[in-house]
Amino acid sequence: MSGNNEFRSPEPGLSDAERRQLAELERGLAADDPALADALVWGVLRQDRPDRVTKAFVAAVGLVILLFALVVGGPGAAAFTAVAVLGAARVSTMMREQPGP
């Protein structure tokens, strides 16, 4: 085996000084703009998670809609509404997880 480690290096062709400079630039970018650094590394912008109040509000609205469907349309309408709401939530989650163009 030869002593050439060029193919094992993550940045072939860069000198040690250039690698150190690149690492410093990466650390500076991550410190200055973590969202941009994540987008460059992972290919997507990280979405902020909804807080507890938002989740509780959405759950309460969903419960009111479900109860309304139960009272007005009966158990079948309530079941259909529940499936439709859960399906819409899943589709929304899947769309948010896909990377942008």
Buried (B, 14 or more C-beta within 10 A) or exposed (E): EEEEEEEEEEEEEBEEEEEEEEEEEEEEEBEEEEEEBBBEEEEEEEEEEEEEEEEEEEEEEBEEBBEEBBEEEEEEBBBEBBEEBEEEEEEEEEEEEEEEE
